[in-house]
Amino acid sequence: MVINFSQGSSSTPLDEAGIQELLEEGLSYHQNDHLDQAIACYKRVLDADPKNVDALYLAGGAYIMRENYLEAVIYLSRTLQAEPEFAPAFGLLGNAQKNLGDVKNAAVNYRKALEFEPDNFDLWNQLGNALRLGGDITGAQEAYATKSNLKYKSGETALSDDVDFSFISKSKLRHDIEQFRYLLEQNKIDARYENTVEIYTKLLKNFPVNPEDPHASPIPESMRSSFAPTYNRHVYFRDTPAIVAMPGIPGMGLFMALCCLISPARNLR
């Protein structure tokens, strides 16, 4: 985490160098999960400079980590009062508000954060969660679809280090091979994916041993570029109508259960 600290004027004997030193000390505590000490440092900065944006923002983040969401809202709101265009604060404020049950304002702040980072798929996912909790199922589906298209878009030329794209298991390989073969047989994807089946089959036959985890292994460097365009990427998309709620089964609960079944699994076991 790299932060360029802004310097504010000090109303106490603590000078700019002292403010910088306290911010760095607080951040060190923060990064090592010593949150009480971190917050104490940020508050000392704020005693000297009540509008110091970095101290306000970092204090808000520390309170979120402590699950003290009310204090987080206070400090993050003060951050945006001091600097209305401080982009990172909008997403954190949304997180704190969502955890307090204020999903309407959380959605507003996620949308503001997305004005600065429109390709941030995590923010789209958080927006979807807030909209879903607020009962806007259509809006939530649109947000989730945007997140999915951003994160799992096809045609990438390099594998991300995200576990979704860099680790593989034998069961996942078998599943993907079967799916590619089925889509080829149904003429849902073109013949170039026959080469994809060969690539996946080759890795399955020569699956690398991972002493740290017998169930999953990192994709070998020599094969990463071959896997990048397709592995956990959108290959074929079928627009499926919404499921009508059945007696005793909330429609959204069933929708989310199905999403869990068809989305790329983080747990590769």
N, C-alpha and C positions, 0 to 999 in steps of 0.2 A: 504494500500500500504506500503510495507516494503522495504526499500532500504538500502543496506550495502554500505555506502559511501567509495569510494577509496580516499586516501589522496595523493595529489601531492605536489611537492616542491613549496614554495612560494618565488616569486622574489620581494616581497614588505614586509613591516613590519607585514603584516597579517600572523600570524603563523597558524599551522595546526589546533589548537583548534579554532581559529577564523574562518577558512574555514569551519570547521564542524558546527559551530554555525550558520554561514550564510546560509549554505545549508539547515539546519533544519528550519531556519526562512523562507527561500524561499519556502520550501516544504509546510510549514504551510499555507503561503499565497496562494500557488498553489492549495492546496486541498480545500480552501475556496473561490476559483474563484477570488481572488485578483491578477490578472495576471500581472499587471504592477509592483506591489511591488515585486512579485516573480521574475520576470525577472531582476529587479534592483538588487536583492540579488545575482542571478546567475552571473550577469555581474561583480559585485564586486569580486566574487570569481575568475572569469576569468581574472580580472585585476591582481590578485595576482598569479594565476596559469592558464595560457592560455590553457593548455592541460588537465584541470580537467574534466574527462569524465562525472562525474555525473552532473556537472553544464552545460556542453554542451548539454547532453541528455535532462535534465529537461527543459532547455531553449527552445530546439526544440519542446518539447511537449507543453510548454506554448504557443509558437507561433502558433502551430496547433489549440489549443483551441481558439486563437484569430483570426483564419482563415487567418493568415499572413503566407501563405504556402511558399513563397519565402525565408523568414528569417528562417523558419523551416528547409528547405532543407540545407541552409548554416550551421546551427548549428548541424544538424544531420550528415551532411557530415564530419564536423570537428570532431564529436564524433568518427566516424569510422576511420578517419585518425589517431586519437590519440590511438584508440584501435580497430583494424580491426575485432576482434572477439566479439565485444560487441553486442550480439544477439538482445536485444530489439530494438536497433536503426534501424535495417533493416526494420521491419514492419512499424514503424512510418515514416521512410523516404519514404517508398512506399506510405503511405497514403498522405503525402505532395505532392509527385510527381504526384500521380493520380489526386489530386485536381487542380494541375496546368496544367493538360492535357498531362503530360509526361507519358503516360500509358505504353510505352515500358520499360522504366527504372523502373517504379513502379513494373511491373511484375517481372523484374530481382531481385529486392530487396525483394519482397514477397517470391520468391523461395529461396533466401538466408536465410530468416527468418525461412522458413519451414525446412531447413537443421538442425536447432536447435530445432524446435518444430513441428515435422511431424504430430502430432495428434491435432494440434491447428485448429479446424474447422473454426474459424473466419478468420484465415489467408488464408485458402483454399477458403473461400467465397470472400475475398478481391482479391485474385489472379484471381478468375473467373471473377470478375467485371472488372479488368484491361484488361484481355484477351478479354472479350466481347467488351469493348470499343475500343480495338485495332483491332477488326475484326476477331480475332481467335475464331470462334464459337465452333469448335471442342475442342480446348484446354479449353475454358470456361466451356463447358459441362462436361468435365472430372474433372475439378476442383470442380464444383458444386456437381458432383456425389460423389467425395471423401468427401467433406464437409458433405453431407447428410448422407453418410454411417458412418461417425465418430459421428455425433451428434445424429442421429436417429436410430442407430443400435439396433437390437432387443436383448432380453434376459437379459437386465439389472436387477440387483437384488435390486436396491434402486432408488427411484425417486430423480432426481436432483431438486434443489430449483429453477432452471430456470422456469419461468412462463409457458413455453411450456410443462413442465412435471408435474408441481405441482398444477395448477389451472384447473378447469373444469366448464363447463356450462351444463345446461339441453339440450340445442340444440346440443352441441357437443356430449354429451352422446347418444342422440337419433341417431345422424348421425353415430357414431361409431358402435352402436348396429346394425343398418341397414346394414352397410358395412360388418360387421362380418357375419351376417346371409346370405347376398348375396354370399359372398365368400365361405361359407360353402355349400350353395345350389349348387354352381357351381363346387364344389370339388376342389377349388383352395387352400384351407388350410385344415389341418387335423382336426379331431373331437375334439382334446383337446381344441380348441378355443370355443367349446360350453360352457365350464366352464367360459371362458372370458366373454361371453354374459351374463351369470348368474351374474357374479361379477358386470358388468356395470349396469345391470338391477336393482340389489339390491341398488346401489348407487342412481340411478335415482328415485327409489321409496322413498328413504330416503335422498333426497338431502338436504345438510346442508344450513341453512340460514346464509348469510353473510351480516351483517348490513352495511358494507362499500360499498358493490357492490351487488345489487340484481340479477345481471346476472351471476356472476361467484363466485365460492367459492374454497378455497383450498381443495385438496383431504384429507379426514380425515386420521390422523396418523394410525388408525387401518387398513386402506385399502391401504396404500401406497405401501406396499410390493406386494400386489396382482395386483396393476396397473402397477408397475414398468416394467415388461417384455414387455408390449404391448402398453401402452398409449403413443401415438404419436411416436411409434417406427415402423420400417419397419416390416411389417407382410407379405405382398405379393408385389412383384415387377414385373411389366409388362414392358418389354423393348419396348418402343413406338418409331417408326421411326420419324424423323424430319418432321415438317410440311412445305410443299412447300408454299412459299409466294404467296398470292392472290393479284390480282390487287388492288392497293391503300392501301394495308395493308403490311407494312414491316414484313418480316418473323420473325425477332428477336422480334419485338414488340408483335406479336401474341404469340410467344414462351414464353416470359416473362409473358404475361397476363395469359396464361394457368398455368404457374408455380405458380402464385399467387393464382389461384383457387384451386390447388391440394395440396399445401404445408400446414403444420400445421399452423393455424392462431394464431397470437399473440393476436389479438383483439377477445376476446371470446364472445363479445356481438352479 
